[in-house]
Amino acid sequence: MSKKITEVTVRDYMAPNVIKLKRDMGLQEAIKLLLKNRITGAPVIDNHGRIIGAFSERNCLKAVVDSAFNRDVGGKVEDFMTKGVVPVEADMGIVDIAAKFIESTARNFTVVEDVEIIGVISRVDVLRAITEIREI
């Protein structure tokens, strides 16, 4: 028996392997890591593994534009990351996360259980969930 759309959770469709960036990582290293892994962003963690922000392709572009005149994409992830990022819970409903995406410019959200990062869910993951459940 298949699940109803209201029974599907973030946990069911999140990507469990999360690339995490350290706050003091160099910009060029972070950009290369995003490109190598073909991801649009990653959570930024402190020395204790707690999420303190997010670094996305948008942050990368800002860094590049800001450095256009000195020809050096320098600095650290923490200088350009988005702060005040709120992770989502793994047991959040897929419909609820879809609504959250509508209200946000974020392309993905970090998924936590208690305070541990256990995954990432993207807009594409939500669309995949909806199409699989509804057979669009």
C-alpha positions in Angstrom: 0.0 0.0 0.0 1.4 3.4 -1.0 1.6 6.4 1.2 -0.7 9.4 0.9 1.0 12.7 0.2 0.2 13.9 3.7 2.1 10.9 5.2 5.3 11.5 3.3 8.1 13.2 5.2 11.3 15.0 4.4 13.2 12.0 5.7 11.7 9.9 2.8 13.2 12.1 0.1 16.2 13.9 1.5 19.7 13.2 0.4 21.5 11.7 3.3 25.1 12.4 2.3 25.8 16.0 3.2 28.8 18.0 2.0 29.6 20.4 4.9 31.7 23.5 4.7 33.8 24.9 7.6 33.4 28.6 8.4 37.1 29.2 7.9 37.4 27.4 4.6 38.8 29.5 1.7 36.3 30.7 -0.9 38.1 29.1 -3.8 38.2 25.7 -2.0 34.4 26.0 -1.2 33.5 26.9 -4.8 35.5 24.0 -6.2 33.8 21.6 -3.7 30.3 22.8 -4.8 31.3 22.4 -8.4 33.0 19.0 -8.0 29.9 17.6 -6.2 27.4 19.3 -8.5 25.5 20.9 -5.7 24.0 24.3 -5.4 24.9 24.9 -1.8 26.0 23.4 1.5 25.5 24.0 5.2 28.3 25.8 7.0 29.3 24.3 10.4 31.3 25.5 13.4 34.1 23.5 15.1 31.5 21.5 17.0 29.6 20.4 13.8 26.6 22.8 14.5 25.0 24.6 11.6 25.8 28.3 11.6 24.9 29.2 8.0 24.6 28.2 4.4 26.9 28.8 1.4 25.3 28.7 -2.0 26.0 29.5 -5.6 24.4 32.8 -5.0 27.0 33.5 -2.2 29.7 32.4 -4.7 28.5 34.9 -7.3 28.5 37.7 -4.7 32.1 36.9 -3.8 33.2 36.9 -7.5 31.4 40.2 -8.2 32.9 41.8 -5.0 36.3 40.7 -6.1 36.0 41.7 -9.8 38.4 44.7 -9.5 41.2 43.1 -7.5 41.1 39.8 -9.5 41.3 37.7 -6.4 38.4 35.7 -5.1 39.8 35.7 -1.6 38.3 35.4 1.8 36.6 32.8 3.8 33.2 31.1 3.6 32.0 32.9 6.8 32.5 36.3 5.0 29.9 35.5 2.4 27.7 32.8 3.8 24.0 33.3 4.6 23.5 33.6 8.3 20.4 32.9 10.3 19.6 29.7 8.4 17.0 27.6 10.0 17.3 23.8 9.4 14.2 21.7 8.9 13.3 18.6 10.9 13.4 15.2 9.2 9.8 14.4 10.2 8.4 17.5 8.6 5.7 16.7 6.0 6.6 17.0 2.3 3.7 19.3 1.7 4.9 21.6 4.6 8.4 21.7 3.1 6.9 22.5 -0.3 5.1 25.5 1.3 8.4 26.5 3.0 10.2 26.5 -0.4 7.4 28.8 -1.9 8.1 31.3 0.9 11.9 31.2 0.5 14.6 31.8 -2.1 16.5 28.8 -0.8 17.1 25.9 -3.2 17.6 23.4 -0.4 17.4 23.1 3.3 19.6 21.3 5.8 17.8 18.5 7.6 18.5 17.9 11.2 17.4 15.4 13.9 17.9 16.8 17.3 20.9 19.0 16.5 22.7 16.6 14.2 22.8 17.2 10.4 21.4 14.1 8.7 20.6 15.3 5.2 19.6 17.9 2.7 16.3 18.3 0.9 16.1 20.3 -2.3 13.2 21.7 -4.4 13.9 18.8 -6.9 13.5 16.2 -4.2 10.1 17.7 -3.3 9.0 17.7 -6.9 10.2 14.1 -7.2 8.2 13.1 -4.1 5.0 14.8 -5.3 5.3 13.2 -8.8 5.9 9.7 -7.4 3.0 9.9 -5.0 0.6 11.6 -7.4 1.9 9.9 -10.5 1.8 13.2 -12.5 
